[in-house]
Amino acid sequence: MTVDRLLPTPEAEELLALTREIADKLLDPIVDDHEKAETYPEGLFAQLAAAGLLSVPLPEEWGGGGQPYEVYLQVLEELAARWAAVAVAVSVQSLSCHPLIEFGTDEQRRRWLPAMVSGERIGAYSLSEAGAGSDAAALRCRATRTGDGYLLNGEKAWITHGGVADHYTLFARTGEGSRGISCFLVPGDLPGLSFGAPEDKMGLAGVPTTAAFYDDARLDADRLIGAEGQGLSIAFSALDSGRLGIAAVAVGIAQAALDVAVDYAHTRTAFGRTIIDHQGLGFLLADMAAAVAGARATYLDAARRRDAGRPYSQHASVAKLTATDAAMRVTTDAVQVLGGVGYTRDYRAERFMREAKVTQIFEGTNQIQRLVIARGLTNR
């Protein structure tokens, strides 16, 4: 079902129409095969880049689309409604560019941003570790200063596009405590950098998630983004935007699940009429539709605050919490609407339910989002 959207400009309407067309022609026909076989869609991200869909919110001066976040998130939602793994990777591409755009020097931006913004070089975000997920201050991967740069040693975990990306926005320890984390832009072919086998995940199997291993990997000093010790503030500033990206992806998954459930309810009959005409099921579908619309409203509200230059960190957490919990509920209900066939892989409903689960976990678990929201209330 095409969502009736209120977009700010005719240009934005054209962009959403283009996104739907590309999603329907490029993503929808191949998503099931790739997700079942757990194979990477070679060449797909180059096609998305050529259409400008990897750089929608990035600055026009560097070749980006310059679109407000309100529009960009709706692009992500449309992509996620067809293929959530691809939409997550598109969100991570913007996330990986954020530190360089906001904290890099002019020389660094001139050197690296054009290829990143154009999608010529695909990016990944490397913050988490096996023992430091929600507690980013507990990072152990270390960057030791040498005469002409840094020596990297340690492990990183849960990297979307790991082993495939051309560069990694890495957060590593250069000192002690929470102010001892720094941010680096690491080329994917750096000697001493290797990757583990892709994780065997419940969902999002079409794009790899891996660990990374640094073994005396030498990095030039000019790869430091911002100042030494500034890494956590850089990471958290990017994560506010990243949480909105995941909220939009979650809404896309939920919308797709709702569409499958409604379509099925119009065709399946029971007791002499289609099951959507039974009040009990009709009310369930109504609750699902309300949950999707409410979740969409929360991410749009936060995005508009971001676009207006107003504080939005707490609102981003509200959006992430609300949208991902709604996606889990809606996708579970979609399986219920389909009954027995919903539990089979003949329909997409079961995949949507598996995909929705991880949205409650990454970019900060929903327990962390509650902490952020509660702290905002305490500090009023």
C-alpha positions as MATLAB code, in Angstrom:
seq = 'MTVDRLLPTPEAEELLALTREIADKLLDPIVDDHEKAETYPEGLFAQLAAAGLLSVPLPEEWGGGGQPYEVYLQVLEELAARWAAVAVAVSVQSLSCHPLIEFGTDEQRRRWLPAMVSGERIGAYSLSEAGAGSDAAALRCRATRTGDGYLLNGEKAWITHGGVADHYTLFARTGEGSRGISCFLVPGDLPGLSFGAPEDKMGLAGVPTTAAFYDDARLDADRLIGAEGQGLSIAFSALDSGRLGIAAVAVGIAQAALDVAVDYAHTRTAFGRTIIDHQGLGFLLADMAAAVAGARATYLDAARRRDAGRPYSQHASVAKLTATDAAMRVTTDAVQVLGGVGYTRDYRAERFMREAKVTQIFEGTNQIQRLVIARGLTNR';
ca = [
       0.000    0.000    0.000;
       1.300    3.466   -0.866;
       1.423    5.600    2.259;
      -0.330    8.965    1.938;
       2.494   11.273    2.983;
       2.588   14.988    3.698;
       5.887   16.124    2.191;
       7.362   19.633    2.476;
       8.223   20.284   -1.196;
       7.444   19.035   -4.717;
      11.095   17.941   -4.922;
      10.565   15.714   -1.895;
       7.453   14.206   -3.475;
       9.451   13.384   -6.609;
      12.200   11.810   -4.515;
       9.727    9.573   -2.674;
       8.132    8.538   -5.961;
      11.585    7.661   -7.316;
      12.370    5.709   -4.142;
       9.172    3.666   -4.446;
       9.897    2.911   -8.101;
      13.455    1.801   -7.380;
      12.392   -0.205   -4.328;
       9.693   -1.990   -6.323;
      11.940   -2.714   -9.318;
      15.308   -3.411   -7.691;
      14.629   -4.599   -4.150;
      11.274   -6.344   -4.033;
      11.952   -8.935   -6.780;
      15.193  -10.221   -5.218;
      14.819   -9.766   -1.446;
      13.321  -13.182   -0.704;
      16.015  -15.123   -2.561;
      18.884  -13.206   -0.977;
      17.478  -13.376    2.538;
      16.816  -17.115    2.293;
      20.229  -17.842    0.778;
      21.956  -15.259    3.019;
      23.776  -13.803    0.010;
      24.983  -10.241   -0.510;
      23.379   -8.281   -3.386;
      26.501   -7.445   -5.384;
      26.152   -4.197   -7.320;
      22.926   -3.129   -5.644;
      24.421   -0.350   -3.533;
      26.135    1.105   -6.600;
      22.710    1.320   -8.235;
      21.234    3.010   -5.164;
      24.169    5.412   -5.115;
      23.675    6.280   -8.789;
      20.070    7.199   -7.972;
      21.229    9.425   -5.100;
      19.620    7.293   -2.402;
      22.812    6.820   -0.357;
      23.310   10.540    0.179;
      19.818   11.997    0.600;
      20.509   14.039    3.794;
      24.193   14.794    3.157;
      25.371   18.340    2.283;
      24.878   19.545   -1.262;
      28.308   21.189   -1.247;
      29.844   17.710   -1.163;
      27.467   16.205   -3.716;
      24.737   15.083   -1.338;
      21.013   15.511   -1.730;
      20.727   18.187    0.945;
      17.268   16.964    1.907;
      15.875   17.524    5.413;
      15.867   14.565    7.767;
      12.083   14.524    7.631;
      12.353   13.498    3.971;
      15.379   11.223    4.332;
      13.703    9.096    7.004;
      10.692    8.551    4.777;
      13.070    7.362    2.046;
      14.495    4.864    4.542;
      10.990    3.736    5.492;
      10.103    3.038    1.859;
      13.304    1.029    1.367;
      12.752   -0.906    4.601;
       9.230   -1.857    3.573;
      10.839   -3.843    0.746;
      14.182   -4.882    2.233;
      15.088   -4.009    5.807;
      18.738   -5.135    5.596;
      19.386   -2.763    2.713;
      17.645    0.115    4.496;
      19.773   -0.467    7.617;
      22.926   -0.399    5.490;
      21.784    2.862    3.852;
      21.245    4.341    7.316;
      24.719    3.171    8.374;
      26.214    4.838    5.291;
      24.963    8.223    6.521;
      26.012    7.370   10.075;
      29.566    6.626    8.920;
      29.805    9.992    7.144;
      28.528   12.047   10.085;
      31.795   12.330   12.091;
      33.768   13.487    9.079;
      31.108   16.016    8.072;
      30.655   17.465   11.552;
      34.123   17.097   13.118;
      36.618   16.651   10.280;
      38.970   19.354    9.024;
      38.389   21.058    5.696;
      41.341   19.151    4.254;
      39.940   15.822    5.469;
      36.537   16.611    4.012;
      38.025   17.581    0.646;
      40.074   14.402    0.577;
      37.507   11.793    1.580;
      33.954   13.114    1.575;
      33.211   13.254   -2.187;
      33.729    9.492   -2.644;
      31.789    8.749    0.537;
      28.866   10.992   -0.341;
      28.647    9.728   -3.914;
      28.498    6.135   -2.695;
      31.677    5.288   -4.583;
      32.992    4.182   -1.190;
      30.614    2.353    1.163;
      31.003    3.061    4.866;
      30.484    1.171    8.118;
      30.276    2.265   11.757;
      32.513    0.460   14.227;
      31.661    1.361   17.821;
      30.500   -1.816   19.588;
      32.674   -4.544   21.063;
      31.787   -7.955   22.468;
      32.158   -6.600   26.009;
      31.083   -3.035   25.301;
      27.689   -2.732   23.658;
      25.482   -0.260   25.495;
      28.455    0.753   27.689;
      30.549    2.465   25.017;
      32.929    3.898   27.629;
      34.138    0.327   28.272;
      35.799    0.018   24.848;
      39.112   -1.870   24.849;
      40.246   -1.717   21.206;
      43.298    0.550   21.421;
      44.997    3.093   19.178;
      48.535    3.698   20.456;
      50.275    6.831   19.252;
      53.501    6.237   17.324;
      55.843    8.715   15.710;
      53.893    8.983   12.458;
      50.443    7.761   13.388;
      48.674    5.101   15.422;
      49.054    1.385   16.007;
      45.638   -0.333   16.223;
      45.091   -3.486   18.260;
      41.906   -5.161   19.453;
      38.534   -6.402   18.305;
      35.264   -4.757   17.264;
      31.876   -6.435   16.911;
      28.485   -6.181   15.200;
      29.657   -4.199   12.171;
      26.993   -3.809    9.488;
      28.704   -4.192    6.086;
      31.723   -5.652    7.887;
      34.262   -7.066    5.455;
      32.465   -5.399    2.536;
      32.718   -1.681    3.332;
      35.444    0.537    1.893;
      35.970    2.485    5.113;
      35.154    2.118    8.810;
      34.396    4.904   11.241;
      36.260    3.411   14.182;
      36.124    4.343   17.856;
      39.181    3.175   19.786;
      40.886    3.902   23.079;
      43.735    6.436   23.102;
      43.658    7.138   26.843;
      41.873    6.208   30.025;
      38.250    6.616   31.069;
      35.329    7.961   29.090;
      37.490   10.797   27.737;
      40.060    8.385   26.398;
      38.118    7.364   23.258;
      38.982    8.783   19.826;
      37.448    8.547   16.354;
      39.294    7.389   13.230;
      38.489    6.855    9.558;
      40.003    3.478    8.689;
      40.376    2.248    5.088;
      38.923   -1.210    4.575;
      42.138   -2.540    3.020;
      44.390   -1.461    5.902;
      47.151   -4.071    6.485;
      46.583   -5.727    9.849;
      42.791   -5.419    9.627;
      40.821   -8.644    9.175;
      37.227   -9.761    9.633;
      35.384  -12.701   11.118;
      32.800  -14.823    9.361;
      29.381  -13.153    8.998;
      27.179  -13.611   12.041;
      24.443  -16.225   11.702;
      21.532  -13.876   12.387;
      17.787  -14.299   12.825;
      17.184  -11.767   10.072;
      18.812   -9.070    7.930;
      20.830  -11.876    6.331;
      21.365  -10.157    2.976;
      23.958   -7.738    4.391;
      26.816   -9.169    6.496;
      27.419   -8.302   10.134;
      30.911   -9.221   11.299;
      33.612   -8.724   13.899;
      36.840   -6.899   12.999;
      40.330   -7.674   14.260;
      43.207   -5.187   14.421;
      46.657   -6.727   14.746;
      49.365   -4.028   14.800;
      47.515   -2.167   12.047;
      49.330    1.098   11.311;
      47.119    4.103   10.634;
      48.311    7.522    9.498;
      47.862   10.354   11.984;
      45.675   12.319    9.571;
      43.002    9.605    9.929;
      42.087   10.944   13.392;
      38.683   12.692   13.204;
      38.264   15.506   15.716;
      40.579   15.702   18.710;
      41.980   12.861   20.751;
      39.544   12.015   23.540;
      36.556   13.461   21.666;
      35.374   10.098   20.390;
      32.436    9.425   22.694;
      30.864   12.818   22.101;
      31.296   12.257   18.352;
      29.777    8.778   18.618;
      26.794    9.922   20.631;
      26.094   12.878   18.331;
      25.934   10.445   15.409;
      23.805    7.941   17.306;
      20.976   10.431   17.824;
      20.597   10.565   14.043;
      21.171    6.827   13.738;
      18.354    6.110   16.178;
      15.987    8.041   13.953;
      17.163    5.947   11.018;
      16.350    2.737   12.876;
      12.955    4.142   13.906;
      12.143    4.755   10.238;
      13.343    1.275    9.273;
      11.142   -0.230   11.995;
       8.102    1.643   10.687;
       8.847    0.386    7.174;
       8.920   -3.205    8.435;
       5.693   -2.683   10.373;
       3.955   -1.090    7.387;
       4.949   -4.017    5.175;
       3.633   -6.483    7.767;
       0.365   -4.568    8.041;
      -0.028   -4.603    4.247;
       0.509   -8.373    4.095;
      -2.018   -8.912    6.890;
      -4.672   -6.678    5.317;
      -4.237   -8.257    1.881;
      -4.563  -11.738    3.355;
      -7.604  -10.751    5.414;
      -9.347   -9.585    2.232;
      -8.873  -12.937    0.493;
      -9.182  -15.560    3.254;
     -12.725  -16.616    4.075;
     -14.164  -18.151    7.221;
     -17.777  -18.841    8.147;
     -18.961  -17.578    4.784;
     -17.219  -14.197    4.631;
     -13.738  -12.706    4.364;
     -11.984  -12.647    7.699;
     -11.520   -8.878    7.631;
     -15.306   -8.610    7.980;
     -15.146  -10.337   11.359;
     -15.122   -7.638   13.994;
     -12.494   -9.287   16.194;
      -9.967   -9.409   13.384;
     -10.959   -6.006   12.057;
     -10.203   -4.468   15.448;
      -6.819   -6.194   15.549;
      -5.933   -4.757   12.149;
      -7.155   -1.336   13.291;
      -4.831   -1.471   16.298;
      -1.957   -2.451   14.005;
      -2.678    0.484   11.681;
      -2.856    2.879   14.624;
       0.484    1.604   15.942;
       2.181    2.152   12.586;
       0.748    5.663   12.190;
       1.659    6.603   15.759;
       5.227    5.331   15.359;
       5.632    7.258   12.119;
       4.462   10.435   13.848;
       7.124   10.106   16.567;
      10.033    9.852   14.145;
       8.699   12.694   12.008;
       8.353   14.918   15.078;
      11.957   14.225   16.117;
      13.219   14.732   12.560;
      11.479   18.095   12.252;
      13.107   19.203   15.509;
      16.476   18.148   14.122;
      15.825   20.018   10.885;
      14.873   23.147   12.855;
      18.110   23.019   14.848;
      16.315   22.300   18.098;
      17.368   19.715   20.716;
      16.084   16.317   19.689;
      18.104   13.678   21.549;
      15.281   12.734   23.903;
      12.780   12.802   21.040;
      15.047   10.494   19.014;
      15.009    8.012   21.878;
      11.217    8.279   22.137;
      10.942    7.623   18.394;
      13.329    4.677   18.476;
      11.596    3.127   21.490;
       8.073    3.695   20.185;
       8.703    2.642   16.596;
      10.655   -0.514   17.331;
       8.277   -1.739   20.021;
       5.405   -1.062   17.623;
       7.176   -2.991   14.857;
       7.628   -6.013   17.105;
       3.964   -5.935   18.112;
       2.617   -5.345   14.595;
       4.743   -8.026   12.955;
       3.778  -10.562   15.625;
       0.110   -9.716   15.087;
       0.570  -10.051   11.324;
       1.733  -13.641   11.791;
      -1.358  -14.219   13.948;
      -3.664  -12.800   11.271;
      -2.242  -15.231    8.717;
      -2.638  -18.139   11.119;
      -0.763  -21.329   10.232;
       0.604  -20.025    6.946;
       2.005  -17.037    8.807;
       4.372  -19.430   10.539;
       5.727  -20.674    7.210;
       8.185  -19.031    4.853;
       5.619  -19.042    2.075;
       4.647  -15.559    3.269;
       6.869  -12.680    4.338;
       5.179  -12.133    7.676;
       7.552  -14.408    9.598;
      10.580  -12.618    8.114;
       9.188   -9.256    9.146;
       8.802  -10.524   12.713;
      12.415  -11.721   12.790;
      13.661   -8.445   11.331;
      11.677   -6.325   13.766;
      13.349   -7.923   16.777;
      16.810   -6.527   16.124;
      15.497   -2.972   15.824;
      14.814   -3.127   19.557;
      18.489   -3.947   20.140;
      20.869   -1.984   17.913;
      21.664    1.751   18.004;
      21.102    1.451   21.743;
      18.745   -1.138   23.217;
      15.267    0.008   24.169;
      16.300   -0.238   27.804;
      18.982    2.368   27.045;
      16.365    4.536   25.301;
      14.300    4.471   28.487;
      17.353    5.622   30.444;
      17.885    8.518   28.038;
      14.239    9.546   28.266;
      14.185    9.250   32.055;
      17.339   11.367   32.383;
      15.747   14.007   30.200;
      12.790   14.130   32.543;
      15.063   14.314   35.595;
      17.141   17.171   34.168;
      14.266   19.463   33.226;
];
